[in-house]
Amino acid sequence: MMTLKILLPSRVLLEQEVAKVSAEALNGQFCLLPRHIDFAAVLVPGLLGWETADGQEAFAAVDRGTLVKCADQVSVSVSNAVQGPDLGSLKKTVEERFEQEDERKKTVRTAMAKIEAGFVRKFVEIHGRRK
C-alpha cells in the first residue's frame, strides 16, 4: 500500500491508503504501484485515478501541478482539484466549476477595464494640463 495525498494551496483534499495511482504527465499517462522506484512528474490538467485499499476506483479532476513518489508516499500538489464519487458526477462538478470560474474571470476583466479606462482618462487629463 501507498499513502496518496492531494494538496491544494489552501487545504489537503485527500489523504488515503491506495494500491495504485494513475495520472497524466507532460510525456503521457503512467501508473504507480507500491514497489515502483521513486518518481517525480509534472502533471497536466486531467484525471488522477487511484485504487483504494478495498479495490474501489476513485478519481479527481486536477489542474496542472506536480506528483512526487517517495517510498510509500505519493504527494500530488495542484492549484485546483475536484473529487467525485464517479466519472459522471465528476464531469458535472468540473463543468459547474468552469462556469463559476468563467463568471469570475468576466467580473475581473470588467473591473480591470474600468480601472484601465480611469487611468487613461487621468493620464489624458494630466497631460492636457501640462500644455
C-alpha positions as CSV (number, residue, x, y, z in Angstrom):
1,M,0.0,0.0,0.0
2,M,0.9,3.7,-0.5
3,T,-0.4,6.9,1.0
4,L,-1.8,9.3,-1.6
5,K,-2.0,12.9,-0.5
6,I,-3.6,15.5,-2.8
7,L,-2.5,19.0,-1.7
8,L,-4.2,22.3,-2.7
9,P,-2.9,25.8,-1.9
10,S,-5.5,26.1,0.9
11,R,-6.0,22.6,2.2
12,V,-5.4,18.9,1.9
13,L,-8.1,17.5,-0.4
14,L,-7.3,13.8,0.2
15,E,-5.1,11.6,2.3
16,Q,-5.8,7.9,1.8
17,E,-4.2,4.5,1.6
18,V,-4.2,3.3,-2.0
19,A,-3.0,0.3,-4.0
20,K,-2.1,2.2,-7.2
21,V,-2.2,5.7,-8.7
22,S,-2.5,6.7,-12.3
23,A,-2.1,10.2,-13.8
24,E,-1.0,12.1,-16.9
25,A,2.2,13.9,-17.2
26,L,3.7,16.0,-20.0
27,N,5.1,12.9,-21.7
28,G,1.9,10.7,-21.3
29,Q,0.0,8.6,-18.8
30,F,1.6,6.5,-16.2
31,C,0.7,4.2,-13.3
32,L,2.5,3.9,-9.9
33,L,2.5,0.8,-7.7
34,P,3.9,0.5,-4.2
35,R,7.2,-1.2,-5.2
36,H,8.0,1.2,-8.0
37,I,11.0,3.4,-7.8
38,D,10.8,6.9,-6.5
39,F,9.4,9.2,-9.2
40,A,8.5,12.8,-10.0
41,A,6.4,14.2,-12.8
42,V,4.8,17.5,-14.0
43,L,1.1,16.8,-14.3
44,V,-1.1,18.2,-17.0
45,P,-4.8,19.0,-16.4
46,G,-6.8,15.8,-16.4
47,L,-7.8,12.8,-14.3
48,L,-5.9,11.5,-11.4
49,G,-7.1,8.0,-10.6
50,W,-6.4,5.6,-7.7
51,E,-7.4,2.2,-6.5
52,T,-8.4,2.2,-2.8
53,A,-7.3,-0.4,-0.3
54,D,-10.6,-2.3,-0.8
55,G,-10.2,-2.4,-4.6
56,Q,-12.6,0.5,-5.5
57,E,-11.6,3.0,-8.2
58,A,-11.7,6.7,-7.4
59,F,-10.9,9.8,-9.4
60,A,-10.2,13.5,-9.1
61,A,-10.0,16.1,-11.8
62,V,-6.8,18.0,-11.3
63,D,-5.2,21.1,-12.7
64,R,-1.5,21.2,-13.6
65,G,0.8,20.5,-10.8
66,T,3.4,18.0,-9.6
67,L,3.5,14.5,-8.4
68,V,6.2,13.0,-6.3
69,K,6.5,9.4,-5.2
70,C,9.0,8.8,-2.4
71,A,9.0,5.3,-0.8
72,D,5.3,4.6,0.0
73,Q,4.2,8.3,-0.1
74,V,2.7,9.8,-3.2
75,S,2.2,13.6,-3.0
76,V,0.2,15.5,-5.6
77,S,0.4,19.3,-5.4
78,V,-2.0,21.1,-7.7
79,S,-3.6,24.5,-7.9
80,N,-7.1,23.1,-8.2
81,A,-8.8,19.7,-7.9
82,V,-12.3,18.3,-7.7
83,Q,-13.0,14.8,-6.3
84,G,-16.1,12.9,-7.3
85,P,-17.8,9.6,-6.5
86,D,-17.9,8.6,-10.1
87,L,-16.8,9.9,-13.5
88,G,-20.3,11.2,-14.4
89,S,-20.8,13.3,-11.3
90,L,-17.1,14.4,-11.5
91,K,-17.7,15.7,-15.1
92,K,-20.8,17.7,-13.9
93,T,-18.9,19.2,-11.0
94,V,-16.0,20.2,-13.2
95,E,-18.4,21.8,-15.7
96,E,-20.1,23.8,-12.9
97,R,-16.7,24.9,-11.6
98,F,-15.7,26.1,-15.1
99,E,-18.9,28.1,-15.4
100,Q,-18.3,29.7,-12.0
101,E,-14.6,30.4,-12.9
102,D,-15.7,32.0,-16.3
103,E,-18.1,34.3,-14.4
104,R,-15.4,35.4,-12.0
105,K,-13.0,36.0,-14.9
106,K,-15.6,38.1,-16.6
107,T,-16.1,40.2,-13.5
108,V,-12.3,40.7,-13.1
109,R,-12.0,41.7,-16.8
110,T,-14.8,44.2,-16.4
111,A,-13.2,45.7,-13.3
112,M,-9.8,45.8,-14.9
113,A,-11.3,47.6,-18.0
114,K,-12.8,50.2,-15.7
115,I,-9.5,50.7,-13.9
116,E,-7.6,51.0,-17.2
117,A,-10.2,53.4,-18.6
118,G,-9.9,55.6,-15.4
119,F,-6.1,55.5,-15.7
120,V,-6.2,56.6,-19.3
121,R,-8.7,59.4,-18.5
122,K,-6.5,60.7,-15.7
123,F,-3.4,60.5,-17.9
124,V,-5.1,62.5,-20.7
125,E,-6.4,65.0,-18.1
126,I,-2.9,65.5,-16.5
127,H,-1.1,65.5,-19.9
128,G,-3.7,68.1,-21.1
129,R,-3.0,70.4,-18.1
130,R,0.8,70.5,-18.9
131,K,0.3,72.0,-22.3
